Amino acid sequence: MAEAELHKERLQAIAEKRKRQTEIEGKRQQLDEQVLLLQHSKSKVLREKWLLQGIPAGTAEEEEARRRQSEEDEFRVKQLEDNIQRLEQEIQALESEESQISAKEQIILEKLKETEKSFKDFQKSFSTTDGEHCSSSTLLGKRSWAELPSLWRELAQSTAKFCLLLSREDEYGLLVLHWPPLTSAASL
């Protein structure tokens, strides 16, 4: 059950990571567009200034219109620079979130691998053919209890107790399980 939950969490992390990557791609496209607009606006402002340098002063209305146009262009450049800075910050935040999600996914993946490894070790412990009793040392082999995840440790302990309660040695020293179990453990 814990393994299924880990798989579910990993899939959610992968979906979140992909969502962040898509958002980052969108923000990068917006950033590229804003940078192009900024470059265009800056070159337009510089061209206008250059063209106006050689023109003799006109009427007051013309000078006021040029000044307003220049202020509007500079305001637009400032807005574009602010937008670019905001987009860069948003991209950094999204990349940070993506890296956190990737780290979480990696941790979950390691837990899954550990669970699979401990399950395989647990399965191997039941496939002993040397006639040993079903005991905790047989179940664990050379591993310590602390190395197994808690779920598998509890399962191994309860299985070992169950085997000891239901088993007796036969005349050859082999473990014999009694099924159905005897009515009381005292009769063992």
N, C-alpha and C positions, 0 to 999 in steps of 0.2 A: 504494500500500500504506500509506503514511504517513497518507493522508487517511482510509482506512478505520479505522485505529487511532485517529485523532482523533475520528471519529464514535463509535466504541465508547466512548472515554473520556468524551465528552460525554454519551452516554446513561447511563453509569454515574453521572456527576455529577448528572444530572437525577434519577435514581432515588434517589440518596442524599439529595439536597435534599428530595424529596417525602417520604422516610422521616422526615427530621428535622422537616419541617412537621407531619406526622401526630403525631409524638411531642410536639411543642410544643402542638398542639391538645389532646391528651390531658392533658398536664400542666396546661394552663390550666383545663380542666374540673375537674381534681382541686383546683386552687388555689381556684377559685370555690366548690366544695363545702366546702372547709376554712374559707374565709372566712365562709361562712354558718353553719357549725357554731360557729365562734369567736364570732360575733356572738350567736348563740343562747345559748351557754354563758355569755358575759359578762353578758348580760341576765338570765339565770337566777340567776347568783351575786349580782348587784346586787339582784334582787328578793328573794332569800332573806335577804340582809343587812338589807334594809329591813323585811321582815316580822318578822325576829327582834329588831329594835330595840324594838319596842313590846311584846313578850311578856315577862312577868316571868320571872325565873330559875326553872327547873324543877328536877327532881331531877338528881343528878349524872350518872345514866345518860343522861338526855335531853340534858344539856349536852355530854356526851362524844359522843353520836351526832351532834349538830349540828356539833360541831367537826370530827369525822371527815368528815362530808358536805361541809363547807366546804373542808377540805383536799383532798378528792377532786376537787371542782369546780375549785379553783384549780390542781391538778395537771393536770387535763384541759385547762384553758385554756392552761397553759404548754406542754403537748404540742402542742396545735393551733397555737400561735404558732411553735413550733419546726418543725412540719411545713410551715407556710406559708413560713417563711424558707428551708427546704430546697428546696421546690418552686420558689420564685423564683430561687434559685441554679441549679437544674437547667435552668429555662427560659432563663436568661441564657447558660448554657453551650451549650445546644442552638441558641440563636439565633446565638451566635458561630460554632459549627460550620457552621450554615446559611450564614452570610455568607461564610465561607471557601470553602465548596463553590460558592457563587454566583460568587465571584471566580475560582475555578479554572475553572468553566464558561465564564465570560466570556473568559478567556485562551484556552481551547480554541476557542471560537467565533471569536475574532480570528485564531487560527492557521488555522482552516478557511477563513475569508474570504481570508486572505493566500494560502493555497495555491490556492484557486479563482481568485484574481486573477492570480497568477503563471502558472497553467496557461493562462488565457485569453490573457495576454500572450505566452506561449510559442507558443500556437496561431496567434496573429496574426503572429508573426515568420515563420512558414512560408508565410504567404499573401501574400508580397510578389510583385508583378507587374511590377516595374520592371526585371527582368532582372539583378539583383545576384547576385553569387556567393553560395553558401552559406557564409558565414563567421560568425565570432563577432559581428561588428558587425551583420550581418543578423539573427541570431538574437535579439539583445538590443535592437536599436533604440537608444533613448536611455538605456536603463537600464544600470546598472553591474552587474558580477558580484556584488558584495556585497549587492545588493538582492534577489537571487533566493534562495530557500531552497536549502540545499545539495543536495538531491536533484535539483531542477530544474537547478541549475548544472552538476552532473555530467552530467546527461542532455544538456544543451545543448552542453557541451564535447565529449563523445564523439560527438554527432551532427555537430558542426562538423568534427571530425577525419575522421569517416567520409565526409562529403560531399566534403571536400577530397581524400581518397584516391581516391574513386571518380569524381571529376568531371574534365572537361576542357571547355574552351571550344570551341564549333563556329565555323564561319567567320563567323557573325553576332555572336559575342561572348556567346552565351547558354550557360548552364551545361548540360552534358550529363552525365547520370549513366550510368555503365557498369555494366550488370548482366548476368551475374554479374561480380563484381570481377575485375580483372586478377590474374594470378598473383603479381605482385610490385609493390610500390609504386614500385620503381626504374624501371619501365617507363613511369611517368607522366611 
